[in-house]
Amino acid sequence: MDPSPTALPATIIEQAASRLGCSPADKKLAFCLDEEDELKHLRECFYIPKVKDLPPTDLTLVNGEESCIYFVGNSLGLQPKKVKTYLDEELDKWARTGVHGHFNGQRPWALADECLVDLMAELVGAQRHEVALMNGLTVNLHLLMLSFFKPTPTRYKILLEAKAFPSDHYAVESQLRFHGLDVEKSMLKLRPREGEETLRIEDILAVIEEEGDSIAVVLFSGVQYYTGQLFDIPRITKAGQKKGCFVGFDLAHAVGNIELHLHDWGVDFACWCTYKYLNSGAGGLAAAYIHEKHSQSIQPAFQRNNIIINSFAVLCVGFRLSRLSGDNKITQISSSQSPITENSLG
């Protein structure tokens, strides 16, 4: 299943302006686009900051009571109006039931992440057992890389964008150093052509074809954070796997923003946060995905002091002991209990 063909925003604006017989900068066009937006009713579901509350604002120049124009959902999504209701429900349950809140109520705390797995799996086009909600994005990326990045003398490189999100770059560099590899030789950073801002798909595929025999992992964004470029996830995945590489994606700027079909596309692994286009709040719970085809083939990254760091065998990075059962049987589950307040925000 391929991504739905979409026109560039600039093309949509130019076509609409031409239809209205006005400039793309004309207010008439903005009002028209607002009126035709199929999702406009959802605006009422979120709190939009007032101009007067945003520093620095010169109130002699603007109407402080107007809602701001919020163009930074790629950094932090707006607060849904239902958040306070959900949080109050959990705080009230804590006050009334104490420890019994772990296993009672609409969202039992000990199982709170499971309440959201189906919704999350649907958002990314995955099977339920391929998704886990836990940790932060970079922690999940490290856990995934520990399981998928197994360098050999001939296959030891990681391919990524030259301007990958900084924390992804740091994670890749630290993984290479962890394995004792030369970062300059092992980190393949793909840059746009001179004078261009985005990467051409033909250039990405060419590098994979030329360097693929030495690449262990291809790690790309779904949507490039700096340019907004939507990468062709299925083509990159297919090309990398054809050369024997594992292919993973950071979907921080993609989930909730574009249509995803990770399972059908055969993506090996992915991770993402939830505080951008999923509006879970700063520091909100992250998620990870591994295709079910790896359920028996990916071995634990390492075991030390009875702590196993693993890719999910029925899909979860990490394990926890069966709680309160007394038999200490290890059960595949997320690496830690999810904070109930964050699940409420999700």
C-alpha positions in Angstrom: 0.0 0.0 0.0 1.6 3.3 -1.1 1.2 6.7 0.5 -1.9 8.6 -0.8 -0.8 11.1 -3.5 -0.9 14.6 -2.1 -0.4 18.0 -3.6 2.2 20.3 -2.2 0.7 23.1 0.1 2.1 25.7 -2.2 0.3 24.1 -5.2 -3.0 24.0 -3.3 -2.7 27.7 -2.3 -1.8 28.8 -5.8 -4.7 26.8 -7.3 -7.1 28.3 -4.8 -5.9 31.8 -5.3 -6.2 31.4 -9.1 -9.8 30.1 -8.6 -10.7 33.1 -6.5 -8.8 35.6 -8.7 -6.7 36.9 -5.9 -3.1 37.0 -4.6 -1.9 34.0 -2.4 -1.4 36.7 0.3 -5.0 37.9 0.2 -7.1 37.5 3.3 -9.9 36.3 1.1 -8.0 33.2 0.3 -7.3 32.5 4.0 -10.9 32.8 4.9 -11.9 30.6 1.9 -9.4 27.8 2.9 -10.7 27.9 6.5 -14.3 27.6 5.3 -13.5 24.6 3.0 -11.4 22.8 5.6 -13.1 19.4 6.4 -11.5 19.4 9.8 -12.3 22.9 10.9 -14.8 21.7 13.6 -11.9 20.1 15.5 -10.5 23.6 16.2 -13.0 23.8 19.0 -11.6 20.7 20.7 -8.3 22.5 21.7 -7.3 25.5 23.8 -5.6 28.1 21.5 -3.4 30.6 23.4 -4.5 34.2 23.5 -2.1 36.7 22.0 -1.8 38.6 25.4 -0.4 35.5 27.1 2.4 34.9 24.7 5.7 36.6 25.4 7.0 38.9 24.1 3.8 40.7 22.8 3.4 44.4 22.3 -0.3 44.9 23.1 -0.3 48.4 21.5 0.1 46.7 18.1 -2.3 43.7 18.4 -5.6 42.7 20.0 -4.5 40.7 23.0 -7.9 38.9 23.3 -7.5 37.3 19.9 -6.3 33.7 19.5 -2.8 33.4 18.2 -1.9 31.7 14.9 -0.3 28.5 16.2 2.3 27.2 13.8 4.4 25.2 16.3 2.4 22.0 16.6 5.5 20.3 15.2 7.2 21.2 18.5 4.3 20.9 21.0 0.7 20.3 20.1 -2.1 22.3 21.7 -3.9 21.1 24.8 -7.1 19.2 24.1 -10.0 20.6 26.2 -10.8 17.1 27.6 -7.4 16.8 29.3 -8.5 18.3 32.6 -11.5 16.0 32.8 -9.4 12.9 32.3 -6.8 14.0 34.8 -9.4 14.9 37.4 -10.9 11.4 36.9 -7.6 9.7 37.7 -6.7 12.0 40.6 -10.2 11.4 42.1 -9.8 7.7 41.7 -6.4 7.9 43.4 -7.9 9.9 46.3 -10.9 7.5 46.7 -9.3 4.1 46.1 -5.5 4.4 46.6 -3.6 1.3 45.6 -6.8 -0.3 44.2 -6.6 2.1 41.3 -3.9 -0.1 39.7 -6.5 -2.7 38.7 -9.9 -0.9 38.8 -11.7 1.8 37.0 -12.0 2.6 33.3 -8.2 3.0 33.0 -6.5 0.6 35.5 -3.1 2.2 36.0 -1.1 -1.1 35.8 -2.6 -1.7 32.4 -3.1 1.9 31.3 -0.9 1.7 28.2 -3.0 -1.3 27.0 -6.0 1.1 26.8 -4.3 3.0 24.1 -2.5 0.3 22.1 -5.4 -0.3 19.7 -5.7 3.4 18.9 -2.0 3.8 18.4 -1.7 0.7 16.2 -4.5 2.1 14.0 -2.6 5.5 13.7 0.6 3.9 12.4 -1.0 1.0 10.4 0.3 -1.8 12.6 -0.9 -4.9 14.4 -1.7 -4.5 18.0 1.0 -6.9 19.1 3.6 -4.9 17.1 3.3 -1.7 19.2 4.3 -0.8 22.7 3.8 2.5 24.6 6.6 3.3 26.9 9.6 5.5 27.7 10.7 8.5 25.6 11.6 8.4 21.9 15.3 8.4 22.2 15.3 5.6 24.9 13.1 3.5 22.6 15.4 4.3 19.6 18.4 3.1 21.7 16.6 -0.1 22.6 15.6 -0.8 19.0 19.1 -0.1 17.8 20.6 -2.4 20.4 18.5 -5.2 18.9 18.8 -4.4 15.2 22.2 -2.8 14.8 24.6 -5.8 15.0 27.7 -4.6 13.1 30.1 -7.0 11.4 33.5 -6.4 9.8 31.7 -5.9 6.4 28.3 -4.5 7.4 28.7 -1.8 10.0 27.3 1.5 8.6 24.2 3.4 9.5 22.5 5.6 6.8 20.6 8.7 7.9 19.9 12.2 6.8 22.7 14.7 7.3 20.3 17.0 9.1 18.5 14.3 11.2 16.8 15.5 14.3 19.7 16.2 16.8 18.8 13.6 19.3 18.6 10.9 16.5 22.1 12.0 15.4 23.4 11.7 19.0 21.8 8.3 19.4 23.3 6.9 16.2 26.7 8.4 17.1 26.6 6.9 20.6 25.6 3.5 19.2 28.6 3.5 16.8 30.9 4.4 19.7 29.3 1.7 21.9 30.4 -0.8 19.3 33.9 0.7 19.0 33.4 1.9 15.5 34.9 4.9 13.7 32.0 7.4 13.5 33.3 9.2 10.4 33.5 5.9 8.5 30.4 4.3 9.9 27.8 7.1 9.8 26.6 7.8 6.3 24.9 11.2 6.2 22.9 11.9 3.1 22.8 15.5 2.0 20.6 17.3 -0.6 22.1 18.3 -3.9 23.8 21.7 -3.9 21.3 24.5 -4.0 18.4 22.2 -3.0 16.7 21.8 0.4 15.3 18.3 0.2 16.6 14.9 -0.6 15.6 13.4 -4.0 14.3 9.9 -3.7 16.5 8.8 -6.6 19.5 9.9 -4.6 18.5 8.0 -1.5 17.9 4.9 -3.5 21.2 5.3 -5.3 23.2 5.5 -2.1 21.4 2.4 -0.7 22.1 0.5 -3.9 25.8 1.6 -4.0 26.6 1.3 -0.2 24.0 -1.2 0.8 26.3 -4.2 1.2 28.1 -2.3 4.0 25.0 -0.7 5.6 23.5 -2.5 8.6 20.7 -0.1 9.3 18.9 2.6 7.3 17.4 5.1 9.8 15.3 7.9 8.4 12.6 10.3 9.5 9.1 9.7 8.2 8.8 13.5 7.9 12.0 15.6 8.0 11.7 17.9 11.0 13.6 20.8 9.4 12.2 20.9 5.9 8.9 19.1 6.3 9.8 16.6 3.5 7.7 13.5 3.5 10.0 10.5 2.7 8.8 7.7 0.6 8.7 5.1 3.4 7.7 2.0 1.4 10.3 2.6 -1.4 13.1 3.3 1.1 12.1 0.2 3.1 12.0 -2.0 0.1 15.3 -0.8 -1.3 17.1 -1.2 2.0 15.8 -4.7 2.7 16.7 -5.8 -0.8 20.3 -5.0 0.1 20.1 -6.9 3.4 19.7 -3.8 5.6 17.3 -3.3 8.5 15.1 -0.3 7.9 13.7 1.9 10.7 12.0 5.3 11.0 11.7 8.1 13.5 8.0 9.0 13.1 8.0 11.9 15.6 6.8 14.4 12.9 4.8 11.8 11.0 2.4 10.1 13.4 -0.9 12.0 13.6 0.3 14.0 10.6 0.3 11.6 7.6 -1.2 8.3 6.7 1.0 5.3 7.8 0.9 1.6 7.0 4.0 0.3 8.8 2.9 -3.4 8.8 1.9 -3.5 5.1 5.0 -1.6 4.1 7.2 -4.1 5.9 9.1 -1.5 8.0 11.4 -3.3 10.4 11.1 -0.9 13.3 10.0 2.6 14.2 9.6 4.9 17.2 7.8 8.1 17.9 6.7 10.6 20.5 3.2 11.7 21.2 3.4 15.4 22.2 3.5 16.9 18.7 0.6 15.9 16.4 -0.9 13.6 19.0 -1.1 16.4 21.6 -0.3 14.4 24.7 1.6 17.3 26.5 5.3 18.0 27.0 7.2 14.8 27.8 4.3 12.6 26.9 4.7 8.9 26.6 6.5 7.6 23.5 5.9 4.4 21.5 7.8 1.8 19.5 7.0 -0.7 16.8 8.6 -3.8 15.5 7.2 -5.9 12.6 5.9 -9.2 13.6 8.2 -11.0 11.2 11.0 -10.4 13.7 9.1 -12.0 16.6 11.3 -15.0 16.6 14.4 -13.9 14.7 15.7 -10.8 16.7 17.7 -12.0 19.7 18.2 -10.1 23.0 20.7 -7.3 22.7 22.3 -8.3 26.0 21.5 -9.6 29.4 23.2 -8.2 32.5 22.3 -8.6 36.2 19.0 -10.3 35.3 18.0 -7.3 33.2 17.1 -8.2 29.6 17.2 -5.5 26.9 15.4 -7.0 24.0 13.3 -6.2 21.0 9.8 -7.4 21.5 9.2 -11.0 20.9 5.5 -10.5 20.8 6.3 -7.0 20.7 7.7 -5.1 23.4 11.1 -3.6 24.0 12.0 -4.9 27.5 10.4 -7.1 30.0 8.8 -6.9 33.5 8.3 -9.6 36.1 4.8 -10.8 36.5 3.7 -8.7 39.4 2.2 -10.1 42.6 2.1 -13.6 41.1 4.9 -14.8 43.2 6.5 -17.0 40.5 8.8 -14.3 39.1 7.9 -15.5 35.6 9.1 -13.1 33.0 6.3 -11.7 30.8 6.8 -9.7 27.6 5.6 -6.3 28.3 6.7 -2.7 28.1 9.8 -1.7 29.9 8.1 0.2 32.7 4.6 1.1 33.9 3.3 4.0 32.0 2.5 7.2 34.0 -1.3 7.4 34.3 -1.3 11.1 33.9 0.4 10.8 30.5 -1.9 8.1 29.4 -4.8 10.3 30.4 -3.3 13.1 28.2 -2.9 10.6 25.3 
